[in-house]
Amino acid sequence: MKVTRIEIKDIAPPRDIVDSMARQMKAERDKRAAILEAEGKRQASILAAEGEKQAAILEAEGRREAAYRDAEAREREAEAEAKATTVVSGAIAAGDVQAINYFVAGKYIEALKAIATSPNQKLVLMPLEASSVIGAIGGIGDIAREAFGDGGPGGAPRRVPSGSVPRAGGE
């Protein structure tokens, strides 16, 4: 006798075996869910740590770049001050009174700025001869024009009388 086919139509295992199999499947699903949740938390903490690391690196690079640019700006400022001092020293040696006025006016304006921005909340009344400040600023303009060769017609520096205000358009 040869059996070629067997068909099972309805199996009704006992209730305790069905309950046991259901508990086993639920435990397996819970186990997989816990593993996936733990893996997700692990990945999230890794990504957060990498993000913090990258932010710290970028912040440090930003500070380094800012320090470099600040140093470069200080260097350029020192070079400009050195050039201005050289030009003014040459003008003083040549007997130009406006060169001395340049330094005096610069210090005068710096002092006024320091008084104006003082945080001590005091009112300081002082006589201010505005025409002297304007004249000194005009002297600074003369020195700049002489130093850089920028000026009146033909590129020649033009002289503005001491104490007067230079006007636009060469008036």
C-alpha positions as CSV (number, residue, x, y, z in Angstrom):
1,M,0.0,0.0,0.0
2,K,1.3,3.4,-0.9
3,V,0.0,6.7,0.7
4,T,0.4,9.6,-1.5
5,R,-1.6,12.2,0.3
6,I,-2.7,13.1,3.9
7,E,-5.0,15.9,4.6
8,I,-5.5,17.3,8.1
9,K,-8.6,19.4,8.3
10,D,-9.1,20.4,11.9
11,I,-6.8,20.1,14.9
12,A,-8.1,21.1,18.3
13,P,-5.2,20.9,20.7
14,P,-5.9,21.2,24.4
15,R,-6.5,24.7,25.8
16,D,-3.4,24.7,28.0
17,I,-1.2,24.0,24.9
18,V,-2.9,26.8,22.9
19,D,-2.4,29.2,25.9
20,S,1.3,28.1,26.2
21,M,1.9,28.7,22.5
22,A,0.2,32.1,22.6
23,R,2.4,33.1,25.6
24,Q,5.5,32.0,23.8
25,M,4.6,34.0,20.7
26,K,3.8,37.1,22.8
27,A,7.1,36.7,24.7
28,E,9.0,36.5,21.3
29,R,7.2,39.6,20.0
30,D,8.0,41.5,23.3
31,K,11.6,40.4,23.1
32,R,12.0,41.7,19.5
33,A,10.2,44.9,20.4
34,A,12.6,45.4,23.4
35,I,15.6,44.7,21.2
36,L,14.4,47.2,18.6
37,E,13.7,49.8,21.2
38,A,17.1,49.4,22.8
39,E,18.8,49.6,19.4
40,G,16.8,52.8,18.6
41,K,17.9,54.4,21.9
42,R,21.5,53.4,21.3
43,Q,21.5,54.9,17.8
44,A,19.8,58.1,19.1
45,S,22.4,58.5,21.8
46,I,25.2,57.8,19.3
47,L,23.8,60.4,16.9
48,A,23.3,62.9,19.7
49,A,26.9,62.4,20.9
50,E,28.2,62.8,17.3
51,G,26.2,66.0,16.9
52,E,27.6,67.5,20.2
53,K,31.1,66.5,19.0
54,Q,30.6,68.2,15.6
55,A,29.1,71.3,17.3
56,A,32.1,71.5,19.6
57,I,34.5,71.2,16.7
58,L,32.7,73.8,14.7
59,E,32.6,76.2,17.7
60,A,36.4,75.7,18.3
61,E,37.1,76.3,14.6
62,G,34.9,79.5,14.7
63,R,36.8,80.8,17.8
64,R,40.2,80.0,16.0
65,E,39.1,81.8,12.9
66,A,37.8,84.8,14.9
67,A,41.1,85.0,16.8
68,Y,43.0,84.8,13.6
69,R,41.0,87.6,12.1
70,D,41.2,89.7,15.2
71,A,45.0,89.4,15.2
72,E,45.1,90.3,11.5
73,A,42.9,93.4,12.1
74,R,45.2,94.4,15.0
75,E,48.2,94.0,12.8
76,R,46.7,96.1,10.0
77,E,45.7,98.7,12.5
78,A,49.2,98.8,13.9
79,E,50.6,99.1,10.3
80,A,48.3,102.0,9.5
81,E,49.2,103.8,12.7
82,A,52.9,103.3,12.0
83,K,52.4,104.7,8.5
84,A,50.4,107.7,9.8
85,T,53.1,108.3,12.5
86,T,55.8,108.2,9.8
87,V,53.9,110.6,7.5
88,V,53.2,113.0,10.4
89,S,56.7,112.8,11.7
90,G,58.0,113.7,8.2
91,A,55.6,116.7,8.1
92,I,56.7,117.9,11.5
93,A,60.3,117.6,10.5
94,A,59.4,119.8,7.4
95,G,57.9,122.4,9.7
96,D,54.2,121.8,9.0
97,V,52.1,122.9,11.9
98,Q,49.1,121.0,10.7
99,A,50.9,117.7,11.5
100,I,51.1,118.6,15.2
101,N,47.4,119.6,15.0
102,Y,46.7,116.1,13.7
103,F,47.9,114.4,16.9
104,V,46.3,117.0,19.2
105,A,43.0,116.8,17.4
106,G,43.1,113.0,17.5
107,K,43.7,112.9,21.2
108,Y,41.1,115.6,21.8
109,I,38.4,113.6,20.0
110,E,39.4,110.4,21.7
111,A,39.1,112.2,25.1
112,L,35.7,113.6,24.2
113,K,34.6,110.1,23.1
114,A,35.8,108.6,26.4
115,I,33.8,111.2,28.3
116,A,30.7,110.7,26.3
117,T,30.7,106.9,26.7
118,S,31.6,106.9,30.4
119,P,29.3,104.5,32.3
120,N,29.4,106.6,35.5
121,Q,26.2,108.5,34.7
122,K,27.6,111.9,35.6
123,L,26.9,115.1,33.6
124,V,30.1,116.8,32.7
125,L,29.8,120.4,31.4
126,M,32.9,121.7,29.7
127,P,33.6,124.5,27.3
128,L,33.9,123.2,23.8
129,E,35.4,125.4,21.2
130,A,33.8,123.7,18.2
131,S,35.7,125.8,15.6
132,S,39.0,124.4,17.0
133,V,37.8,120.8,16.6
134,I,36.6,121.5,13.1
135,G,39.9,123.2,12.3
136,A,41.8,120.3,13.7
137,I,39.7,117.9,11.6
138,G,40.4,120.1,8.6
139,G,44.1,119.7,9.4
140,I,43.8,116.0,9.5
141,G,42.1,116.1,6.0
142,D,45.0,118.3,4.7
143,I,47.6,115.8,6.0
144,A,45.7,112.9,4.5
145,R,45.5,114.7,1.1
146,E,49.2,115.4,1.2
147,A,50.1,111.9,2.1
148,F,48.0,110.2,-0.5
149,G,48.3,112.9,-3.2
150,D,44.5,113.3,-3.6
151,G,43.3,116.8,-3.9
152,G,42.5,119.6,-6.2
153,P,42.8,120.1,-10.0
154,G,45.5,118.1,-11.7
155,G,45.8,115.8,-8.7
156,A,47.8,118.4,-6.7
157,P,47.0,118.7,-3.1
158,R,45.0,121.8,-2.2
159,R,45.5,123.8,0.9
160,V,42.6,124.7,3.1
161,P,43.2,127.7,5.4
162,S,43.6,126.6,9.1
163,G,40.4,126.7,11.0
164,S,38.1,126.5,8.0
165,V,35.9,123.6,7.1
166,P,36.8,121.8,3.8
167,R,33.8,121.7,1.5
168,A,32.8,119.1,-1.1
169,G,33.5,120.0,-4.7
170,G,36.7,121.9,-4.0
171,E,35.0,125.2,-2.9
